């Protein structure tokens, strides 16, 4: 058996998430179906760097799987691309060591959140960006983002459904960029992220930009360690992208 690592992108609009579920179409299921066909009916489980939720996209998701096939990685990539639907794209496939693990070997991730600030709703962007036609003080958002950088207990900034015992994570960088006149991008790079953490952080920063929250509110939330300490809503999934996964 040979272990392979693959980097892929997908449009999350048509999936109920990455992970196999009984109630709808998933990215994992589509890829495992393709591998099963390639393996003449033998099932192969794939492992990802992490799951994404309904409607969340990926630009650089990473998976690993084991295969009895002995073919060149590029030919494997082409075969996977032909065997999966067109809302999944394989960037690369490579052979890796038998002990490589797509999830446990992760050293960091980058997520990006896209915000469409157009006054007029664009239906062609509805699955790919949050439509937010309101005034924003971007400089205040950038200032508040600095408070989130570093190692913190992010209990107040993740869903109550987050199962990890420790909520301590490290954010290395938050960049807020005005991509063009109507598009705002918030990029988060960190050691790891809790359930809904990026979407909640985005909701907080948008509230700061609207003067609904200030920097003292963020500091109090860190101390409170309680999601209910923040009034901010969780930003919807459509604007979120898993941009890149980092390994040693």
Secondary structure, DSSP 8 states (H G I E B T S, - for coil): -EEEEEEEEE-GGG-SBSS--TTS--HHHHHHHHHHHHTTT-----EESS--BTT-EEEEEEEEEEES----HHHHHHHHHHHS-TTEEEEEEEEE-TT--TTTTEEEEEEEEEEE--SS--GGGTTTSEE--S---HHHHHHHHHHH-EEEE-GGGS-TT---S--EEEEEEEEEEE-SSSEEEEEEEES---TTHHHHHHHHHHHHHTTSS-HHHHHHHHHH--GGG-------GGGEEEEEEEE-
